[in-house]
């Protein structure tokens, strides 16, 4: 029995690797199709198209439809700011921003979980080679300070939300710290773009000015946190 089991184990490993590869390819294909169907950038025309196309009315059904669509869209690479803008445009800054923040959190968990379950072995091999030369410093910073580094990166006005989700999952960054920092870091820009979307919907100049001020403030906090994370890591390396 033991010997038989030992002989069977190597035969099952290739099938497990093949299954992971098929899931990986299926996920990428589905993401490409969804990105083409749901792709959007912050703007009044795109928001109006979503509202009309998917029937995003101020009802329980409309809010549920938006939550599902926004989660799928952000999970496959649509900018999270677009979801907040459309949410603010369709449902107002408070409700729309809250739904967009929930969608961003769900999409973050989906990306992280998919990458960790399916692509972690592949990523570890790539990060160990030349392919990971540019990603290893970021991976190391996240591993050393998951909460602080993630929060700083989320607050910055640049960066790719999907790429960070996938990198964190593939590198095995602590999930609790990563999710908590992501939700906190999502909040300022979600508020900014929900206010902007709501301001365009009702032509409120005050909301647009407030959104601009919050955007500058959140970016400044993000840069300051990133400098602190880098300085702390430099001190650790010297010590």
C-alpha positions as CSV (number, residue, x, y, z in Angstrom):
1,X,0.0,0.0,0.0
2,X,2.7,2.4,1.0
3,X,4.9,1.5,-1.9
4,X,1.9,1.7,-4.3
5,X,1.0,5.1,-2.9
6,X,4.6,6.3,-3.3
7,X,4.5,5.2,-7.0
8,X,1.2,6.9,-7.6
9,X,2.2,10.3,-6.1
10,X,4.5,11.3,-9.0
11,X,1.9,10.4,-11.5
12,X,-0.7,12.7,-9.9
13,X,1.7,15.7,-9.8
14,X,1.7,16.4,-13.5
15,X,-2.1,16.3,-13.6
16,X,-2.2,18.8,-10.7
17,X,0.2,21.1,-12.6
18,X,-1.8,20.7,-15.8
19,X,-5.0,21.6,-13.9
20,X,-3.5,24.7,-12.4
21,X,-2.3,25.8,-15.9
22,X,-5.7,25.3,-17.4
23,X,-7.3,27.3,-14.6
24,X,-4.7,30.0,-15.1
25,X,-5.4,30.2,-18.9
26,X,-9.1,30.1,-18.3
27,X,-8.9,32.9,-15.8
28,X,-6.8,35.0,-18.2
29,X,-9.2,34.4,-21.1
30,X,-12.2,35.3,-18.9
31,X,-10.4,38.4,-17.7
32,X,-9.7,39.6,-21.2
33,X,-13.3,39.1,-22.3
34,X,-14.7,40.9,-19.2
35,X,-12.2,43.8,-19.6
36,X,-13.3,44.3,-23.2
37,X,-17.0,44.1,-22.2
38,X,-16.8,46.2,-19.0
39,X,-13.8,48.4,-19.6
40,X,-14.3,52.0,-18.6
41,X,-12.3,55.1,-17.6
42,X,-13.5,57.9,-15.3
43,X,-15.7,60.2,-17.4
44,X,-19.2,61.3,-17.8
45,X,-19.7,59.5,-21.1
46,X,-18.5,56.2,-19.7
47,X,-20.6,56.6,-16.6
48,X,-23.7,57.4,-18.6
49,X,-23.1,54.3,-20.8
50,X,-22.9,52.0,-17.8
51,X,-26.0,53.5,-16.3
52,X,-28.0,53.1,-19.5
53,X,-26.4,49.7,-20.6
54,X,-26.8,47.9,-17.2
55,X,-29.9,49.7,-15.9
56,X,-28.2,51.1,-12.8
57,X,-31.2,52.8,-11.2
58,X,-31.4,53.8,-7.6
59,X,-33.1,50.6,-6.5
60,X,-31.9,47.5,-4.6
61,X,-31.6,45.7,-7.9
62,X,-29.6,48.5,-9.5
63,X,-27.3,48.7,-6.5
64,X,-26.8,44.9,-6.5
65,X,-26.1,44.9,-10.3
66,X,-23.5,47.7,-9.9
67,X,-21.8,45.8,-7.0
68,X,-21.5,42.7,-9.1
69,X,-20.4,44.5,-12.3
70,X,-17.9,46.7,-10.4
71,X,-16.4,43.8,-8.6
72,X,-15.9,41.9,-11.9
73,X,-14.6,44.9,-13.7
74,X,-12.0,45.9,-11.1
75,X,-10.9,42.3,-10.6
76,X,-9.9,42.1,-14.3
77,X,-8.1,45.4,-14.5
78,X,-10.6,48.2,-14.9
79,X,-9.3,51.2,-12.8
80,X,-10.9,51.2,-9.4
81,X,-11.3,54.9,-9.7
82,X,-13.7,54.3,-12.6
83,X,-15.9,52.2,-10.4
84,X,-16.0,54.9,-7.8
85,X,-16.8,57.6,-10.4
86,X,-19.6,55.6,-11.9
87,X,-21.0,54.7,-8.5
88,X,-21.1,58.4,-7.5
89,X,-22.6,59.3,-10.8
90,X,-25.3,56.6,-10.6
91,X,-26.1,56.5,-6.9
92,X,-24.6,59.7,-5.3
93,X,-21.3,60.0,-3.5
94,X,-22.3,58.3,-0.3
95,X,-24.1,55.2,-1.6
96,X,-22.1,54.9,-4.8
97,X,-18.8,55.4,-3.0
98,X,-19.7,52.8,-0.4
99,X,-20.7,50.2,-3.0
100,X,-17.5,51.0,-5.0
101,X,-15.4,50.5,-1.9
102,X,-17.0,47.1,-1.2
103,X,-16.5,46.1,-4.8
104,X,-12.8,47.0,-4.7
105,X,-12.4,45.0,-1.5
106,X,-14.1,41.9,-3.0
107,X,-12.1,42.2,-6.2
108,X,-8.9,42.5,-4.2
109,X,-9.7,39.3,-2.3
110,X,-10.6,37.5,-5.6
111,X,-7.4,38.5,-7.3
112,X,-5.2,37.7,-4.3
113,X,-6.9,34.3,-3.7
114,X,-6.7,33.3,-7.4
115,X,-3.0,34.3,-7.7
116,X,-2.1,32.5,-4.4
117,X,-4.0,29.3,-5.3
118,X,-3.1,29.0,-9.0
119,X,0.0,31.0,-9.8
120,X,2.2,31.0,-6.6
121,X,4.5,28.2,-7.8
122,X,4.9,29.8,-11.2
123,X,5.6,33.2,-9.6
124,X,8.2,31.9,-7.2
125,X,10.2,30.5,-10.1
126,X,10.0,33.7,-12.1
127,X,10.9,35.9,-9.1
128,X,13.9,33.7,-8.5
129,X,15.1,34.4,-12.1
130,X,15.9,37.4,-14.2
131,X,12.2,38.1,-14.7
132,X,11.9,39.0,-11.0
133,X,14.7,41.5,-10.9
134,X,12.4,44.5,-10.8
135,X,9.6,42.9,-8.8
136,X,11.8,41.4,-6.0
137,X,12.4,44.8,-4.3
138,X,8.6,45.5,-4.2
139,X,7.9,41.9,-3.0
140,X,10.5,42.3,-0.3
141,X,9.1,45.7,0.8
142,X,5.6,44.2,1.1
143,X,6.9,41.1,2.9
144,X,8.9,43.3,5.4
145,X,6.0,45.7,6.1
146,X,2.8,44.4,4.6
147,X,0.5,47.0,6.1
148,X,2.7,50.1,5.7
149,X,3.9,49.3,2.3
150,X,0.5,48.4,1.0
151,X,-1.1,51.5,2.4
152,X,1.5,53.7,0.9
153,X,1.1,52.1,-2.5
154,X,-2.7,52.3,-2.4
155,X,-2.6,56.0,-1.6
156,X,-0.4,56.9,-4.4
157,X,-2.0,58.3,-7.6
158,X,0.0,55.9,-9.8
159,X,0.3,52.2,-9.8
160,X,-1.7,49.2,-11.0
161,X,-4.3,47.8,-8.6
162,X,-4.6,44.4,-10.3
163,X,-0.8,43.9,-10.5
164,X,-0.3,44.6,-6.8
165,X,-3.2,42.2,-5.9
166,X,-1.6,39.5,-8.0
167,X,1.9,40.1,-6.8
168,X,0.7,40.0,-3.1
169,X,-1.1,36.7,-3.7
170,X,1.7,35.1,-5.7
171,X,4.3,36.2,-3.1
172,X,2.3,35.0,-0.2
173,X,2.0,38.4,1.6
174,X,0.1,38.2,4.9
175,X,-3.6,38.4,3.8
176,X,-5.0,40.2,6.9
177,X,-2.5,43.1,6.8
178,X,-2.8,43.3,3.0
179,X,-6.6,43.5,2.9
180,X,-6.8,45.9,5.9
181,X,-4.3,48.3,4.3
182,X,-5.9,48.0,0.9
183,X,-9.3,48.9,2.2
184,X,-7.9,51.9,4.1
185,X,-5.8,53.0,1.2
186,X,-8.8,52.6,-1.2
187,X,-10.9,55.0,0.8
188,X,-9.5,58.4,-0.1
189,X,-9.5,58.0,-3.9
190,X,-12.8,56.2,-3.8
191,X,-14.3,59.3,-2.0
192,X,-12.5,61.6,-4.5
193,X,-13.9,59.9,-7.6
194,X,-17.4,59.3,-6.1
195,X,-17.6,63.0,-5.2
196,X,-16.4,63.8,-8.8
197,X,-19.0,61.5,-10.3
198,X,-21.8,62.9,-8.1
199,X,-20.7,66.4,-8.8
200,X,-20.8,65.9,-12.6
201,X,-24.2,64.3,-12.3
202,X,-25.8,67.2,-10.5
203,X,-23.3,70.0,-11.6
204,X,-22.1,70.8,-8.1
205,X,-18.8,72.7,-8.3
206,X,-18.2,72.4,-4.6
207,X,-18.0,68.6,-4.8
208,X,-15.5,68.8,-7.7
209,X,-13.3,71.2,-5.8
210,X,-13.5,69.0,-2.7
211,X,-12.6,65.9,-4.7
212,X,-9.5,67.7,-6.2
213,X,-8.4,68.7,-2.7
214,X,-8.8,65.2,-1.3
215,X,-6.9,63.8,-4.3
216,X,-3.9,66.0,-3.7
217,X,-4.0,65.3,0.1
218,X,-4.2,61.5,-0.3
219,X,-1.3,61.6,-2.8
220,X,0.9,63.6,-0.4
221,X,0.1,61.2,2.4
222,X,1.0,58.2,0.1
223,X,4.4,59.7,-0.9
224,X,5.2,60.5,2.8
225,X,4.3,56.9,3.9
226,X,6.3,55.4,1.1
227,X,9.4,57.5,2.1
228,X,9.0,56.2,5.7
229,X,8.7,52.6,4.6
230,X,11.8,53.0,2.5
231,X,13.7,54.7,5.3
232,X,12.7,52.0,7.8
233,X,13.8,49.2,5.4
234,X,17.1,50.9,4.8
235,X,17.8,51.1,8.6
236,X,16.9,47.4,8.9
237,X,19.3,46.5,6.2
238,X,22.1,48.6,7.8
239,X,21.4,47.0,11.2
